[in-house]
Amino acid sequence: MKPFRRFGKRIASVFAGLLAAISSQGALIRGPYLQSAAAESIVVRWRTDAAEPSVVRFGVTPDQLAENAALADAVTEHVVTLGRLHPGTKYYYSVGTKTATLASGADFFFVTPPAPGTPKPVRFWVLGDPGTADANARAVRDAYEHFVGERPTDFCLLLGDNAYPDGTDEEYQRGIFDIYPEMLRHTALWPALGNHDGHSAKSATQSGPYYDIFTLPTHAEAGGTASGTEAYYSFDYANLHLICLDSSDTNRAPDGAMIHWLKADMAATRQDWIIAFFHHPPYTKGNHDSDLIKGNRDLFEVRQNILPVLEAGGVDLILTGHSHDYERSQFLDGYYGTSADYDPKYLKQKGDGRPDGDGAYTKPRVRTPHAGEVIVVDGSSGKTAPRNKALLNHPAMVSSYLELGSLVVTVNAWQLDVTFLNERGIPRDTFRMVKE
């Protein structure tokens, strides 16, 4: 009987070991989500409730994830870079450990960007001040998903104030990861820092939840010029060059490091379109008033210091948030004053830019300084301003709405279209820009 007793004890020991191994596998509590997408690389992130090694398996079919990228250190915050990818290719992936898969399936995929400079149809989604974690944010999300249908979203921009009220880790969980989980598992997210995010984050030290949560290019990993900081950066997608600035917590002085980098980055790019995005608008008459310097110095310095540099570099489109409404400018250049200083002489082209109105704005294909741009305030993806605080009467604006919504931006070679889609799925404003 003793051999059988020893054999039984051995089985019990093995079974206990299996139970211990299973119980040691952490549960997925955030993600996966995609960062710093480039033509040949991408960052996959997720969080577990127990420390464990990181493994991403990937391949071109969901049932054959033959390649893998792994990190041996046991961590709860998993950050894995996949390299040697092919441009413009759809990959499926799973996340987990060497012994367990935490997330996988046909809905876990990404498509790498095409090689920079390659024109292809592009659609991206823009959310301004979305981090309310409530029915407003869900309505804006659902309206967009219904509007685009099965057409994939190539990437998503966040214009700041991504998590209310203080940009804490818990608020990011509720405001971003619990609201957009399906989108984030196959669409790269590119954020800008807002003033509410800055309550708990510091750009000078790149510390706090915003910098802990996002992995952003500092050495031109996704194109552009290396900035050396996650506070501001650039990336390429197809024939687009996108520039993210920190209008909240980084020096905005003309001789500061950010503007010095901005000049170099714009001078170096050879992309067909330049789109800048950041939190504070140069012009607004929403719950923030760009005419008032007191309490709005960020807006004033954007208008005085940053806008001239963007225009000199040939910017085409500027996307901002902060005011909880939608405002869209005329086709402007050289206008750096208050609303009282506005004059039609600052119009590079008259008209509303609407395809069914006065027609598209036009620009030369050759990069031309001060050829005109459109500036958009899109700060209503989570809430709108009180009606008694939003005049919406800035003379530079063609269109203004005190409604919840987001932006749908599509680019096809030399044509760019922007639509403000409200939370009921109604396109409230659309304008077009064509390079002839």
N, C-alpha and C positions, 0 to 999 in steps of 0.2 A: 504493500500500500504506500510505502514511503516514496517510491519513484512517481506514482500518480499524484501524491500530495505535492511533491516538488514541481511536477509538470503543471499542476493547477496553479501553484503560486507564480510560476513563470508566466502563464497566460494572464493571470490577474495583473502582474507587474507590467506586461506589455500593453494591456488594455488601459491601465492607469496612465501609462506614458502617452498613449494616443490621446486620451482625454485631456491630459495636460497640454499636449501640443496644440490640440484644437482650441482649447480655452485660451492659449497664449496668443492666438491670431487676433490682431486688433480688428475692430469693426470700423468700417468706412463712415466717417462723420462729416466729410466735406469733399466735394469733387467727385470724380476728377474734373479738372479744368485746364485749359490750354493757354500758354503764354509764349511771347516772343516767337511767333511763327515766321519762319523764313523759308526760302525756296528749298533749302537742303537740311533744315533742322527745325525742331520745335521743342518746347519745354512742357512736360506733363506734370501737373501737381495734384496732390490729394492729401487728406489728413486722416489719421486713424486715432483711435482712443488708446492704443497701446503701442509702444515703441517696437519697431520691427524693420528688417531690411526692405529695400524698395526694388521692385522688378516691374518693368513695362515690357510686355510682349507685343509685337506688332507685325503686320503683314498686309498684303494687298487683298486678301479675302478674310472674312470673319472667322472661318474655320481652320485657317492655316496661318497662325501667328508664329512664323518660324524664326523671326529675329527678336532679340531682346536687348534691353539696356538695364543695368542693375547697379545698385549701390549697396555695399555690404553693411554699412553702419546702421544700427537700429535707431530709428527716429519716428516721431509722430507726424512731422511735417515733411512730406516726401516731395522732392524736386528733382526730376530726372530729365536730362536732355537727350533727345533722340537725334543722332547725326547720320550723315551719309544717306540722306533721303533724296528722292528724285523730285524735281520741280513739277508742279501741276499734277500730282499723283494722289489718289485716294488711298489712305491707309486705315486699317482697323486696328484696335489695340485693346489690351486689358491691363489692369493694374493690380498689384498684389505683392506676394512674396514668392520665394522659390517653391514653397509647398502649398500655397493657397492663392486663389484668385478672388479678389474683392469686387471687381466690376468688369464686365465684358459683355459682348453681344453686338448685334448688327447696328445698334444706335451709338456705339462707341467708335467713332471714326473722326478723321480730319482729312482735309485736302490741302496739300502744301501749296503755297503761292507759286505762280509761274515765275520763270526767270525774270528778274527786274528788266523793265523796258519792253516786255511783251504785252501788246495790247490784247485784252480779252474782256468780255463782259464781266463787270464787277458790281456786286451789290453789298453795301454794308449798312449797318443799323447804328443810329446815334441816339444815346440816352443822356439827357441833361438833368442833373439833380434827381436821380431816380430812387435814392436810398430810403424811402419811407416805409418799406416793408408792409404795405397795406393794400386795400382794395384798389386804390388809384394805380399803384404800380402794376398790379395784376391786370387791370383793365387795359393799360397801355400795352403791356406784353401780349395779351390775347388779341388785341386789335391788329398788332403787327403780324402775328403768326397767321391770322386769318387772311390778311391782306396779301402776304407773299406766298401763301400756300406751300407747295412742295419745293419751290425754288430755294436752294440753300443760301444761307447768309455767309458771305466770305469772311467777315470779321465784324467786331462790334467795338464802338468807341464809347467811353464814359467821360463826360465833360466835367466831372467833379461833383462834390457833395454826394458821394456814392453811398454813404451810410450815415443816417441821421440818428441823434443830433451831434455826435462827437467822433464818428469814425472809429469806434472801438471794434475789436475783433467780433464780439457778440453781435454788434449792429451790422457788420458786414455779413455775418452769417444769415441774419434775418433779411437784410435788404438786398443782397446780391445772390448768395448761394442757395437760399431757400426759394427765391422768386424765379430764378432763371436756370435751374439745374440742367434741363434738357439742352438748352442752347449752349451752355458753357462746356458740355462734354464734347462738342464737335466744332465749336466756333471760338477762335482766339479772341481774347479780351484785351483791349488797349486802353488803360485808364489815364486820366489827368487828375491832379490833386486839386480839391476844392477847399474852401476855407473851413468847412465843417470837418472834413477829413483831417485838416491840419490841427484841429483841437488836440489830437492824440498822436500826431506825427511831426517829425522835424526833418526838413529837407537837408539842412546843413550836415546832419549826422546820418541821414537816411535811416532813421529809426522810427519805431512806432508801427501800429497795425498796417497802415497803408503799405509801408515798405516791407513789412514781413510777409504780407499776403501776396504781393505781386512780384514777378520776376521780369524785369524790363531790361532792354538792351543798353549797356553802357559802353560797349566797344564795337558798335556798328554790326552786331550779330545779325541784324535783319535789314541791313542796308543803311545808307546815309553816312554821316560822320560821327565818330565816337565822341560822346559827351563826357564820359567818365563818371556819370551819375545817373541814377534812376529818376531823378526829379524832372529831367527833361531829356528827350531822346527823339529819334526819327526812325522811320522804317519805310521800306518800299513794298508795294503790292502791284503787280502787273506794271502799268505805265503810270502809277501814282506814287508820289512822294508825300508822306504824311509826317507832320512835325507836331510833337506834343511839347508844350511849354508849361512851366510852373508859374502861374500868375499869382499864387497865394503866399508862398513861403520862400521864394528865392529872389535874390537881388534883381530888380528890374531896371537898374541904372544903365545908361548907354555904354558906360565903360565896364560893366559887370561881366562876369564869366558867361552867363547865359546868352546875353545878346552877342558877345564875341563869338560864341559857338554857333549861334543862329546864322550870323553872316557867313561863316565858313561853310556851314551845312548847305545853305541855299546856293552858294556859289559853286559847290561841288556837284550837286545833283544834275543829272541829265534827263530826268523823268519829264513826261509830257504835262503832268498836272501837279501842282503843289497845293496841299490842303493843310492848314494849321488848325489845331484845336487846343483849347485851354479853358479855364473856368470863367474869368472875368471879361465881360464884353466892353468894347470901347464906347459903345452907345447903347443906352437903354432908358426907357421911361416906364419900367415895371415897378416892382416893389423896391428896386434900387434905381437911383437917379444918377446917370453919368454926369450931369451938370454940377452936382454937389461934390466938392472935393472932400469936405469933412465926412468921414465915415466911408468914403468911396475912393481913397487914394489908389487902391489897386486898379480901378477902372481908369482913373486919370493917367496913371503911369503906363498902362497898356496903350492908351490912345497916343500919348506923347512920345513914348520911347520904343515900344515894340511895333506898333502899326507902321511907322515909316520904314523900318527895316524889312518887314514882310512885303510891303509894296515895292521897295527897291529891288527885292529879290524875285519879284514876279509872281507873288501869291495869287491864287485863283479863288479860293474859298476859305473863309474863317468861321469856325464853329465854336460857340461859347454857350455858357449857361448862366447860373447865378440868379438872374431875375426869373421868377416863376411864371413865365409866359412864353409866347412865341413872337419874335419880332424879326423881320427880314429886310435888310437894307436894299437900297438901289445899287446900281453898278457904280462904285465910287473909287476915288483916288485923291489923296492929298488933303483930306478933311480931318483935322486934328483938334478942332475947337468944341465948344458947347453947342447945344441946339440953337442958341441965338446966333451963332456964327455960321450956321448952315447957309449955303448958297448953291444954286444950280451949276455954278462953274465947277463944282467938284464932281459932277456927273461925267463919267467917261462915255456913257451911252444912255440916252433917255429911254423910257419905257419900263414896263413891269417885268420883262423877262419871261413871261408866261407863253408857252407854245400856242395856247388858244387865245392869247391876248395880243400884246404888242410884238410878240416874237422873242426868240432867244437873244441873250446877250452874246456878243461875238468878240473874239480875241485872235490875235495872230498865233500861228503855231510856233513860231520862233519865240523863245523866252524873251519877253520885253519888260523892262522895269516900268512900273507905274502904268500898266495897261488896264487896270481896273480889277476889282474883286467884289464879291458879295459877302456880307457879314451877317451871320445868323445867331440870334439868341434862342436857344432851345433849352429852357430851364424848367420845363413843366412835365417831365416824365414821372414825377412822383406827387407833385402838388402844384396848385396855382396860387397866385398872390391874392390877398384880399382885394376886392374891387375898389375900395376906397384908397388903396395904395398903388394902383396901377393905372397911370394916365394913358399909356400906350399912344402917345401923340408925338413921338420924336419925328421931326421933319425928314430925316434921312431914310425912314422906313417906308417900304412899299406896302407891307402887310403886317398886321399885328393881331394876335388872338389871345384872349385870356382863357385858354383851354388846356386840358391835359393832352399830352401827345409826345411823339418822337419823330425823328427824321429817318426817311428812307432815301439813301443816296445810291444812284446807279451811274456807272460810267461805262461807255462803250466807245473805245478808241478816242475820238475827238469830241465826243458829246457827253456832257455831264448834266444829270437831272437830280433835283432835290425836291422831295415832297414832305410837307408837314402833315402827318397822319394823326388825327385826334383819337381819343380813347374809344370812340364809337366806330372807328374804322373809316372815317370820312376824310378824304384828302382835302385839307382846307387851303393849302397853298402849294403850288408847284412852279418852279422856275427852271430854266434851261440855260446852259452855257455851251457854246460851240466854238471850237478853234478852227479857223478857216485857213 
